[in-house]
Amino acid sequence: MERKHCKPAFERADPARRETVLQTGIDEFSALGFENANINVIAKKAGISIGLMYKYFETKEDLFILCLEEAISELHRVIGEVLESDDKILVRAEKLIRTIQEAAEPNSRYVKLYNEITKMSDEKNVRYYADRIESVSYEAYTGFLARAKADGDIRPDCDERLFAFFFDSLLMTLQFSYTCDYYKERFTVYCGEDILEDNEKVVRELLKFLESAFTFSREDVKKLEN
């Protein structure tokens, strides 16, 4: 049976207090990293005593894991809302790109939190949560690519698992380019200083790139082979 990462006292706490503790934890862990975040500071900023914090959680890592669970739930929600539609593949791709752009600032904490998984002391937890996060996008993307392939909306010779990996890698890099300082700098080096202010250009050019990848026909492949 999987161990709970909070004590019964936290489960019984007022929902508003639970939300405050979790959001404060997400702020601290994403801003300072797992190692540097201080559970005493988190307790103070959340408006509770350190004694009460330890009535809620056994360790700082338990609090981190619960914050991570909150971030994973948000990832499920954002991807699910877009991919559960019946839109054509490029329409859904456009919605995902725009969602990444629009949610860049509020979701930057979650992106930074994901990067802290490797700092956890338990290797099993590292693998478990890395798998959980990647499984969200993997299952969503392979599913909608398989449907698009069956419907004839994308090239028939694609391997949907590899295409899902390439697609996710593009979107993940784009997400980092709006939320992480190093990737923001990289974005401007490649695309110019004003690229972060020109969302429409990013959408337009990335859709061109995706369309050329998704819709290359079998006949075109044969022509290249010959």
Number of C-alpha atoms within 10 A of each C-alpha: 3 4 5 11 17 18 14 12 14 19 11 10 12 10 11 9 14 16 15 16 24 22 18 20 26 26 20 22 26 20 15 15 18 20 12 10 19 15 20 16 15 24 20 14 15 19 13 15 15 15 10 12 22 19 14 22 20 13 13 18 18 16 23 25 18 18 22 23 16 16 22 18 12 14 17 15 12 14 18 14 11 18 18 11 12 10 13 13 21 16 14 17 21 17 18 19 20 16 15 21 21 13 14 20 12 10 18 18 20 24 19 20 23 16 13 19 22 15 13 15 10 12 11 10 14 16 12 12 18 15 12 14 18 13 13 17 19 17 12 17 21 19 16 20 22 19 15 19 19 12 11 11 16 23 20 17 12 18 13 20 16 11 17 21 16 12 20 16 12 14 17 13 14 20 22 19 20 21 23 17 11 11 16 18 15 13 20 14 11 9 12 11 12 10 16 16 9 9 14 12 12 18 17 11 11 18 17 12 10 16 15 13 15 20 15 15 16 13 10 12 12 9 9 8 7 6
